[in-house]
Amino acid sequence: MSGTRRGGVDRGGTGRDSLPERDGAEPGDAERGDAETDGRDQDGAGTGGPFGGEVVAGGPAADGTANGGRDRSESAAFAPDSLVLNRKLPLWYQVSQSLRASILGRHPGDPLRLPTEERLAEHYGVGVLTMRQALKELVGEGLISRHRRHGTFIEPGSRRSAPRRLLGSVDAVVAQQSGDMTTVLGHGPAKVTGELAEFFPDLAEIVSYTRLRRDRESGEPVSWAQNAVRPEAAAHIDVAALAEAPMTKVLRDAAGVTISRITDTVRATLADPVTAELLDVPLLSPILHYTGVTYDERGRVVDVARIRYRGDRFAFSVTVQA
């Protein structure tokens, strides 16, 4: 199956600034505002701290369990990344994927509590109902949980794989590629041969990158990728950056490539000896073979990504809008 993601931006988020949390948030409260105290305790006195130092009675503790009514005066709300919205795609989907990437890419010690629906909606530049739908998606994935009158929290063990969806803006692509640990196995110039000649008819040589992705929690290999990149774009790529960010993000943000679209193709195949060794699976076991072709604003191919996913760890889904 294949699908096409188109770039193009409409408006941006507000940046990754600290977002103040307000107490007593619950699904459905964001629009009413009657249960929120705007960072104040029940007596109405400000408690200070970067996020108002709110007091949470009976809500989930940092380890995801109920805190039994203990104060969390030093608690803070998790600050997600910003997002550039594409009006051609469902807003709730873009927001959910961006927030998902922020959650999966969080650092140890980051707060588990999310800002309220209202604060998140303001941060992403969307309506509360859109934000609520985005959060519902993440609840379904098991990434977050919602607790009546106490707020929304990241699940501490929320690093499981979710289906890759063939729908989205470039930001959504980046979001779905985030969260795993990446090791660069090798890189360097390579001849344009075989199927690559179809994508780079004007080149005799490209720069090749080979990467292995592992689950951040278990260390288990989940996919390996080969990227064929146009040399003028590769000249701006810091190899070390590929261990921290997906190729799409590096091309856009570091190499300055204006991405117009990404065409995806996914097919089922069997593990060859190289794939079996890298992904630690039996020879000839089921593998999902993904090819992503990235185009710049001039219509030229900038990157051809060929990724082999473990068949027992990934699923791809396609959404068709009526």
N, C-alpha and C positions, 0 to 999 in steps of 0.2 A: 504494500500500500504506500501511497505517497501523499504528501501534503505540502503546502507552501505557507510560510510565515512571511508577512510583509513588515518592513520597518516603517518609519514615519512616526513623528511625534506630534503631540498636540499641546500638552502642558505638563509642567513638571511638578514634583513634590516639593516639600519644604526643607529637604536636606536631613541628614542624620543628626539632628539635634536632640537633646534630652527632652522627652515628652512628659510633662507633669501628669501624674495619675490622680484620679479623684476617687474617694472612698465609696464603698457600697455599690460598685457597678454590678449590673447583672443583665442578662439578655432581656431586652425590652425596656430597660431603665434609661438608656442613653437619650431617648427622645423626650422622656418626661422630666428627667433631671431632679425628681423629688427625693431620690435616695442618694444623691451625690453630695459630698461635703467639700469638694474642691480643695482637698489637701488639709482640711481642718479636722480636729477631733470632735467628739460629740459635744464638747463645751463651746465649740466655735473658735477656739484659740489656735492660731497657726503654730505648728510644731517644728517648723524649720526643716533644713535638709534640702538636698538638690531636687527632690520630688515631693516636697512638703512634709516628709517624715511621717507619713500617714500611719494611723493605728488601725490594724485589721483584727477584728475579733472573730475567731472561729474559722478563718479562711485557710486555704492550703498554705503550708509552710514551704520553705525553699526546696525541700525534698519532695514536694507534691503531696504531703500528708497534711491533715488538719492540724492547726497549731494550738488547738484547745483553748483559744481565747487569749493567747499570749500576744503582747504588743510586738510589732515589727517596725519600731521607730526609725530604723535605718533602711527600710525597704525602698526600692526604687522600681520604676517601670522600665521594661525592656524598650530600647529605642531602635525601631526598624530602619532599614535603608530607605532612601527616597525612591521615587518611581516616576518615570516619564510615561504618561498615558497616551495610548493610541485609540482614538475615538472609533476606529473601524472594528474594534474587538470588544467583547464584553468586559466592562470595567471590573465587575466582581472577580472575574477570572484573572485579570492582570494583577489586581490587588492581592488575591490569594496566593498567586505564584511568587510575587515579590516578598510578601511576608513569610512565605514558606522558606525562601532562600535565606532571609535574615535569620530565621529560627535555626535552620540547619547549619548555618555558618557562624553561629554565635560562639563566643569565647567562654572558656571556663570561668565561672564566677559572675557571668552576666545575669541580671535579674530574670526570674521566671515569670513574673507578673507582667501582663500586657496592659497598655493604657486602655481606657474605656473605649467603647464603640465610637463615642462622639469625638474623642481626641484622635483616634486612628483615622476616622473619616476626614477630619480636618487636615491631618498630616498628609493623607494621600490625595486630597482634593476631590472627594466623592461624597455622596449622600450616606446617611446613616443606614438606610435600607440596603444599599450596595455593600457597605462595610459588613453588615450583618450576614449577608449571603456569602461573602468571602470567608468570614470566620466559620460559618457553618461547614464550608468545604474542608477547612483544616480540622475541625472537630471530627468529621467523617474519616479523615486520614489518621486520626489518633495523635496529631501533633500538638493539639491544645485541648484543654478541658474548660468548661464554663461552670461556675459555681454561683448559685443564686445568692444575691446580695453580697458576694465577696469578690466577684470579678472573673477574669479570664486568665488562665495560666498555661505556660508551656509545659508539656509533659516532659519530665526529666530524661526519659529514655526515648524521646521522639526522634529517632534517626533511621527509622525503617524506610525501605524504598517504596515509592509510590509510582503509579503508572505514569509514563511519559506521554504527554498529550500532544498530538500534532495540531496545535492551535496556539497562536500567541504572537505577541510582539517580540522584538529582540530582547526586551527586558524579561519577558516570560521565558525565552530560551535560556538566558543567563540564569534565571531563577531555578529552572529545572536541572541545570548542570551543576548547581552548587551543592555543598554539603559533604562530599566525599574527600578523602585524603588522596592527593595526586602525587605520583612520582614520575619525573621525566626520565625515561629509560635511555633516550638518545636523541640527537638532533644533528642535522647537517645537510649539505646539498645532495640532491638526488636527481637522476635523469628522469625526464618526462617520458614514460613508456606506458604501453597498454592502455587501460581505460582512462588514465590521467590525460592522455593526449587529446581526448574529447573535450576536456575542460580547460586545458591550457594550450590551445593550438598555436599560440604565438611564442611559446617558451620552449627552450631545450632543457631547462633545469629549474627545479623548485627547491624549497627548503622543507625538509621532512622533520616532523616531531613525533616521537613515540612516547605515549604516557600510559601509566597503569593507575587505575582508580581503586581504592580500597574503602570499605565501610569504616567510618571514623570510630565507631565504637568497638567492633569486633576485629578490625584489621583484615577482614576477609576480602579477597579480590572480587570486584563486581563487574569491571569492564576494562578493556584496553583500547586505546585509540591511536590511529595514525592520521596525522594532519599533513596535507600538502599545501604549502602556503606560498603565495606569490613573493618573489625575492624582495621587492621594494617594501612590502609590508613586513616581512620577516626581519628586515634591517632594524626595525624599531621595537622588536620583541625582546624583552629580558627573559631569558629562560627560567630564571628563578621565579618570575611572576606566574608562570604556568603551574607552579606547585600550590599557588594560593588562589588562583582564579581560572575559570574556564577560558578556552581559546577565544570564544566569541567576545567575551568581555575584554580580553587583552587586545584583540584586534580593534575593537571600537574605542576603548579608552586610552590605550597606550600607543597603538600604531596609528591612531587617528583615521581609521577606515570608516567611511559613511556607509553603513550597511543598508541596502535597499530591500533585500529579501533573502530568505534561506529556504531552500527546497529540500525536503526530507523524503527519503525512501527507506522503508524497513522491509526486510525479508527474513524468512527463517532459513537457517543453515545448520551445518554440523561442525563441531569443534575440530579444527585441524590440529596437528601436533603443537604448533606455536601457541595457539589459543588455549589448548588444553593445559599446557604447562603454565602459562601466565595466569589463567583464571582458576587453576587448581580444580579442574573438572575432568571427568573421563573423556578419552578420545571418542569423537563422534557423538558427543552429547549435544542436546539442542542449544542453539545459540541464536540470538537476535542480532542480525547484521544491519547496522544503521549507516546510511550515507547521507551526510548533510553538506550541501553545496551553498556557500556564502557568496553573494554578489555585492559589488560596490555600486555607487550611484551612477557609474558609467556603464553598468551592465556586465562588467568583467568578473570572472570568477577569481576570488581572493583566497579562498580556502576550500579544500575538499577534505572533510572529516569522515573517516571510516572507523566506526566503533563497533566492537563486538561485546555484547551484553550477555551475561549469564541468563539462560532461559528460565532458571528457577528464581531469579531475583527481580525481573522486570516484565512489565506489560506496557504496551502502547495502545492508546485509545484515540479515536478521531471523533471530533464533534462537528456535526454539520448543521449550520444555522439555517432555519427555514426562511 
